[in-house]
Amino acid sequence: MKIIFTTLYIFATSIITVSAQTQAAPRNVWARAYTKDKVFFNNDYFLVEDTCAEIVRLGTFNPWTKKFTGKFKDISSAGERIVAEGNYNADGLKDGDFISYYLNGNTEAKGSFTNDMYNGRWDFYYPTGKPRLSLLATGKAIKILDVWNEEGKKTVENGAGTFESVIGPIAWSGKLVAGTPEGKWTAKTIYGRQDEVLGTERFKLGQFVKGSNVVGEYTDSSHILLASPDLLHLTKAEKLWMSSVPCHGARQAIATYAQPSNGPEQFTTWIAERLGPVLNNVQLNSINEPIELKGTVLEDGRLTFKNTEGNDRKLVSALTMGLSGLSNFTPARRDGKTVKQELVIIIKYNSSVYTFTYRLLPIGLEK
C-alpha cells in the first residue's frame, strides 16, 4: 500500500505566556511591609503586608534611603527556620559572610561579599541539596570552578566545559577554559525567539578580544557576567519590589515553548521522511483509530519517545524507532530555566492517505 502524506499541520509555535494576577481589593503593601526592625516578604522576596509574610527580615532598614544596614537575619514567618544571614555596610552594600537557605531547609548558597561583589569562594546548591555551582572571585574577576546539572552530572570540571550565564532575559553561553570564557560566546533571549543571536563575544587565552550586538561592535570590555548577584534570591529584597500576587497566592511563571533547532518546516519534513518508510511496510487496514506518539523534549533539547497505551505496541515501537535521531530542539524555559516539554504526534488514516500533526503541550506555570 502506498502511503501519501498530505498537507502537514503544525501547531508548535514559540510563545511567551504571562499570566496576570487579579486582586479582590486594592492593597497598600508599602504601609504594612515594614516596622522599625522588621521587613516582610513572600517566598520570592517581594514585599507583602505583615499578615501575608512568609519571610521576615530582622535588621535595620531605613525607609527614607530604602537601604538595609548592619547585620540581618531572615526567618520563616513561623520563626522556626533561618532563611538567610548576612551584613550590609554603612552604604547599604553587601559586605562580609553570607549564607542563604531554601524554605525546605537546604542550603542555597554560602560565601562572602566585599562592597556588593562576590569575594573568594562561593558555593551554590539546588533545592534538593545537590551542588549547583562553585566559583572563585577576586575583585571583579570571576572564575567558574565546577558546575553540575540537577541530576548531579558535572558540566564544568576544574574550570573546563560549556557554561550558560543568565542575566535578566539574556543568556550568554560558550566554552570555559581555566574558569574563564574562551573562543566564541553567544547571547540569546530566554523569552522570545531563541534561535535569534542577540550578540557575540570572542576571547583568546582568557582575554576579551571584541564583541558585537545590535548597536555595533565594541572592544572596551566584555558584557558577560559569569555570576550575577541575582543567583541569590535574597538580592531581590534590596529592590523592594511590591508583590502583585494575592496573599499567599501562587505566582505565575513566564514560559517559552521548545523550538525545532532547524525550524518547524524542516522538522515537519524530517518527520515525514522518517515515518513514510515505516508506514509503507506495515498493514494498517485494521487500525481505525488515530495513532498517537508521545514524546518529550528534554532540558538539553533531545527528543525522546515512549510507548502509548491503546496503540499497537509493535507499530508504535517501529514508528518511534523511525523517529530516533530527529534534530534537537531549543529547549523550553520556565522563568529562564530549561524544562521538559511534552510533544504529541498524531497520525490519521483516510482512504489510503495518511496525514499527521504535531503539537507541543502547554508548560505548567504554577510556582
Secondary structure, 3 states (H helix, E strand, C coil): CCCEECCCEECCCCCEECCCCCCCCCCCCHHHCECCCEEEECCCCCECCHHHCCEEEEEEEECCCCEEEEEEEEEECCCCCEEEEEEECCCCCECEEEEEECCCCCEEEEEEEECCEEEEEEEEECCCCCEEEEEEEECCEEEEEEEECCCCCEEEECCEEEEEEEECCEEEEEEEECCEEEEEEEEEECCCCCCCEEEEEEEECCEEEEEEECCCEECCCCCCCCCCHHHCHHHHHHHCCECCCCCCCCCECCEECCEECCCHHHHHHHHHHHHHHHHCCCCCCCCCCCEEEEEEECCCCCEEEECCCCCCHHHHHHHHHHHCCCCCEECEEECCEEECEEEEEEEEEECCEEEEEEEECCCCCEC
